[in-house]
Amino acid sequence: MWLDEEIVENYPNLSAQAQNLLLLFPTSYLVECAFSAVADILTIKRGSLDITERGDLCLKLTKLVPDVKTLVQKHQAQGSH
């Protein structure tokens, strides 16, 4: 539906957002990367696997690199109650 030419023409912003949200694996290349990442996680981290909680799969599929140093510097400890 969101790839329909008429919808894309009439609602370009909504169509683009829907495609980004709904089409998580737009190419077979990303699907293969996902399967490879899961296989890697299953073999290397078998005992501590928790893809949904730790976000391991998302990190394997993105090109974003977290700036850990900046994140640590900006972290504020929870104050006492």
MDTraj code that builds the backbone (N, CA, C; nanometers):
import mdtraj as md
import numpy as np

residues = "MET TRP LEU ASP GLU GLU ILE VAL GLU ASN TYR PRO ASN LEU SER ALA GLN ALA GLN ASN LEU LEU LEU LEU PHE PRO THR SER TYR LEU VAL GLU CYS ALA PHE SER ALA VAL ALA ASP ILE LEU THR ILE LYS ARG GLY SER LEU ASP ILE THR GLU ARG GLY ASP LEU CYS LEU LYS LEU THR LYS LEU VAL PRO ASP VAL LYS THR LEU VAL GLN LYS HIS GLN ALA GLN GLY SER HIS".split()
xyz = np.array([
    [0.0810, -0.1181, 0.0000],
    [0.0000, 0.0000, 0.0000],
    [0.0868, 0.1265, 0.0000],
    [0.1863, 0.1327, 0.0877],
    [0.2677, 0.2539, 0.0991],
    [0.3634, 0.2714, -0.0180],
    [0.3784, 0.1686, -0.0991],
    [0.4632, 0.1788, -0.2174],
    [0.3829, 0.2158, -0.3417],
    [0.2509, 0.2201, -0.3279],
    [0.1641, 0.2551, -0.4392],
    [0.1976, 0.3963, -0.4879],
    [0.2126, 0.4110, -0.6185],
    [0.2559, 0.5381, -0.6776],
    [0.1631, 0.6535, -0.6412],
    [0.0336, 0.6284, -0.6419],
    [-0.0634, 0.7344, -0.6108],
    [-0.0504, 0.7806, -0.4651],
    [-0.0311, 0.6879, -0.3745],
    [-0.0157, 0.7235, -0.2331],
    [0.1148, 0.7985, -0.2115],
    [0.2209, 0.7538, -0.2766],
    [0.3504, 0.8218, -0.2639],
    [0.3396, 0.9656, -0.3146],
    [0.2675, 0.9856, -0.4249],
    [0.2516, 1.1207, -0.4802],
    [0.1654, 1.2090, -0.3908],
    [0.0563, 1.1535, -0.3380],
    [-0.0364, 1.2326, -0.2568],
    [0.0121, 1.2545, -0.1137],
    [0.0836, 1.1586, -0.0600],
    [0.1296, 1.1656, 0.0790],
    [0.2782, 1.1302, 0.0876],
    [0.3659, 1.2122, 0.0311],
    [0.5077, 1.1746, 0.0248],
    [0.5736, 1.1590, 0.1623],
    [0.5455, 1.2501, 0.2551],
    [0.6084, 1.2418, 0.3878],
    [0.5581, 1.1212, 0.4664],
    [0.4259, 1.1034, 0.4670],
    [0.3680, 0.9905, 0.5392],
    [0.4136, 0.8584, 0.4783],
    [0.4185, 0.8534, 0.3468],
    [0.4632, 0.7326, 0.2781],
    [0.6078, 0.6995, 0.3131],
    [0.6937, 0.8011, 0.3150],
    [0.8353, 0.7786, 0.3477],
    [0.8511, 0.7293, 0.4908],
    [0.7760, 0.7898, 0.5831],
    [0.7846, 0.7466, 0.7230],
    [0.7328, 0.6043, 0.7401],
    [0.6237, 0.5729, 0.6729],
    [0.5683, 0.4379, 0.6819],
    [0.6651, 0.3352, 0.6248],
    [0.7295, 0.3685, 0.5144],
    [0.8257, 0.2758, 0.4549],
    [0.9436, 0.2526, 0.5482],
    [0.9932, 0.3591, 0.6104],
    [1.1052, 0.3437, 0.7040],
    [1.0666, 0.2596, 0.8242],
    [0.9447, 0.2739, 0.8703],
    [0.9000, 0.2011, 0.9881],
    [0.8632, 0.0567, 0.9557],
    [0.7930, 0.0369, 0.8456],
    [0.7379, -0.0948, 0.8150],
    [0.8311, -0.1844, 0.7347],
    [0.9210, -0.1268, 0.6600],
    [1.0106, -0.2064, 0.5772],
    [1.1461, -0.2178, 0.6456],
    [1.1539, -0.3016, 0.7480],
    [1.2770, -0.3155, 0.8239],
    [1.3888, -0.3782, 0.7418],
    [1.3543, -0.4695, 0.6538],
    [1.4542, -0.5374, 0.5730],
    [1.4204, -0.5177, 0.4253],
    [1.4493, -0.3985, 0.3702],
    [1.4080, -0.3692, 0.2335],
    [1.4836, -0.4472, 0.1261],
    [1.5972, -0.5051, 0.1602],
    [1.6711, -0.5813, 0.0604],
    [1.7090, -0.7171, 0.1168],
    [1.7348, -0.8098, 0.0291],
    [1.7763, -0.9427, 0.0740],
    [1.9135, -0.9368, 0.1403],
    [1.9939, -0.8362, 0.1043],
    [2.1253, -0.8206, 0.1662],
    [2.1116, -0.8001, 0.3167],
    [2.0177, -0.7123, 0.3569],
    [1.9984, -0.6885, 0.4996],
    [1.9433, -0.8116, 0.5702],
    [1.8600, -0.8873, 0.5014],
    [1.8085, -1.0111, 0.5603],
    [1.9234, -1.1076, 0.5850],
    [2.0116, -1.1208, 0.4870],
    [2.1279, -1.2080, 0.5035],
    [2.2168, -1.1593, 0.6172],
    [2.2347, -1.0280, 0.6277],
    [2.3139, -0.9726, 0.7381],
    [2.2499, -1.0056, 0.8718],
    [2.1178, -0.9960, 0.8764],
    [2.0471, -1.0263, 1.0013],
    [2.0653, -1.1723, 1.0395],
    [2.0496, -1.2627, 0.9441],
    [2.0678, -1.4043, 0.9742],
    [2.2108, -1.4336, 1.0178],
    [2.3068, -1.3711, 0.9518],
    [2.4463, -1.3905, 0.9904],
    [2.4723, -1.3366, 1.1300],
    [2.4139, -1.2211, 1.1604],
    [2.4319, -1.1624, 1.2933],
    [2.3722, -1.2516, 1.4009],
    [2.2540, -1.3055, 1.3751],
    [2.1909, -1.3949, 1.4729],
    [2.2736, -1.5214, 1.4898],
    [2.3228, -1.5760, 1.3805],
    [2.4071, -1.6959, 1.3901],
    [2.5323, -1.6668, 1.4713],
    [2.5919, -1.5504, 1.4490],
    [2.7105, -1.5098, 1.5243],
    [2.6783, -1.4971, 1.6727],
    [2.5678, -1.4306, 1.7027],
    [2.5281, -1.4123, 1.8423],
    [2.5008, -1.5472, 1.9083],
    [2.4344, -1.6358, 1.8365],
    [2.4006, -1.7662, 1.8936],
    [2.5242, -1.8492, 1.9236],
    [2.6255, -1.8409, 1.8392],
    [2.7439, -1.9234, 1.8617],
    [2.8397, -1.8608, 1.9616],
    [2.8586, -1.7293, 1.9544],
    [2.9562, -1.6637, 2.0412],
    [2.9001, -1.6362, 2.1804],
    [2.7758, -1.5920, 2.1861],
    [2.7177, -1.5510, 2.3139],
    [2.6045, -1.6442, 2.3561],
    [2.6176, -1.7674, 2.3273],
    [2.5108, -1.8638, 2.3496],
    [2.4550, -1.8585, 2.4913],
    [2.5414, -1.8511, 2.5908],
    [2.4956, -1.8558, 2.7292],
    [2.4272, -1.7296, 2.7771],
    [2.4565, -1.6174, 2.7156],
    [2.3995, -1.4915, 2.7641],
    [2.3152, -1.4227, 2.6574],
    [2.2536, -1.5006, 2.5713],
    [2.1773, -1.4451, 2.4604],
    [2.0482, -1.3804, 2.5090],
    [2.0287, -1.2574, 2.4727],
    [1.9044, -1.1862, 2.5002],
    [1.8929, -1.0731, 2.3990],
    [1.8597, -1.1080, 2.2764],
    [1.8589, -1.0122, 2.1663],
    [1.7636, -0.8964, 2.1938],
    [1.6443, -0.9257, 2.2437],
    [1.5456, -0.8195, 2.2614],
    [1.5832, -0.7232, 2.3716],
    [1.6443, -0.7707, 2.4764],
    [1.6796, -0.6839, 2.5887],
    [1.8055, -0.6032, 2.5588],
    [1.9075, -0.6647, 2.5040],
    [2.0371, -0.5995, 2.4879],
    [2.0532, -0.5291, 2.3545],
    [1.9665, -0.5566, 2.2595],
    [1.9762, -0.4891, 2.1312],
    [2.0932, -0.5362, 2.0461],
    [2.1421, -0.6565, 2.0709],
    [2.2572, -0.7064, 1.9963],
    [2.2318, -0.7074, 1.8458],
    [2.1145, -0.7511, 1.8043],
    [2.0843, -0.7610, 1.6619],
    [2.0824, -0.6229, 1.5966],
    [2.0240, -0.5258, 1.6631],
    [2.0203, -0.3897, 1.6071],
    [2.1607, -0.3339, 1.5899],
    [2.2467, -0.3596, 1.6852],
    [2.3835, -0.3100, 1.6741],
    [2.4573, -0.3757, 1.5591],
    [2.4281, -0.5019, 1.5327],
    [2.4944, -0.5721, 1.4228],
    [2.4480, -0.5205, 1.2871],
    [2.3256, -0.4683, 1.2790],
    [2.2687, -0.4294, 1.1503],
    [2.2820, -0.2808, 1.1194],
    [2.3315, -0.2022, 1.2117],
    [2.3425, -0.0590, 1.1884],
    [2.4873, -0.0186, 1.1650],
    [2.5031, 0.0933, 1.0985],
    [2.6376, 0.1460, 1.0759],
    [2.6730, 0.2498, 1.1815],
    [2.5796, 0.2767, 1.2719],
    [2.6046, 0.3734, 1.3779],
    [2.7037, 0.3161, 1.4781],
    [2.7942, 0.4005, 1.5206],
    [2.8924, 0.3605, 1.6212],
    [2.8690, 0.4482, 1.7437],
    [2.8343, 0.3886, 1.8575],
    [2.8082, 0.4704, 1.9755],
    [2.9353, 0.5378, 2.0258],
    [2.9226, 0.6610, 2.0686],
    [3.0340, 0.7350, 2.1267],
    [3.0315, 0.7090, 2.2770],
    [3.0895, 0.5976, 2.3166],
    [3.0827, 0.5516, 2.4547],
    [3.1455, 0.6523, 2.5499],
    [3.2557, 0.7123, 2.5098],
    [3.3245, 0.8080, 2.5972],
    [3.2327, 0.9255, 2.6319],
    [3.1663, 0.9821, 2.5311],
    [3.0750, 1.0937, 2.5549],
    [2.9550, 1.0496, 2.6374],
    [2.9028, 0.9317, 2.6084],
    [2.7892, 0.8812, 2.6848],
    [2.8246, 0.8636, 2.8319],
    [2.9431, 0.8122, 2.8587],
    [2.9866, 0.7926, 2.9970],
    [3.0036, 0.9269, 3.0666],
    [3.0592, 1.0247, 2.9961],
    [3.0799, 1.1569, 3.0556],
    [2.9475, 1.2256, 3.0881],
    [2.8464, 1.2034, 3.0053],
    [2.7168, 1.2677, 3.0261],
    [2.6279, 1.1919, 3.1243],
    [2.6669, 1.0715, 3.1610],
    [2.5856, 0.9904, 3.2520],
    [2.5815, 1.0545, 3.3897],
    [2.4625, 1.0625, 3.4450],
    [2.4466, 1.1160, 3.5796],
    [2.3963, 1.0042, 3.6693],
    [2.4659, 0.9845, 3.7781],
    [2.4238, 0.8816, 3.8724],
    [2.2909, 0.9224, 3.9344],
    [2.2103, 0.8229, 3.9653],
    [2.0815, 0.8501, 4.0281],
    [2.1053, 0.8974, 4.1713],
    [2.0482, 1.0103, 4.2048],
    [2.0649, 1.0646, 4.3390],
    [1.9907, 0.9820, 4.4425],
    [2.0297, 0.9979, 4.5678],
    [1.9617, 0.9237, 4.6737],
    [1.8229, 0.9822, 4.6956],
    [1.7344, 0.8999, 4.7446],
    [1.5944, 0.9419, 4.7637],
    [1.5703, 0.9904, 4.9026],
])
top = md.Topology()
chain = top.add_chain()
for i, resn in enumerate(residues, 1):
    res = top.add_residue(resn, chain, resSeq=i)
    for name in ("N", "CA", "C"):
        top.add_atom(name, md.element.get_by_symbol(name[0]), res)
traj = md.Trajectory(xyz[None], top)
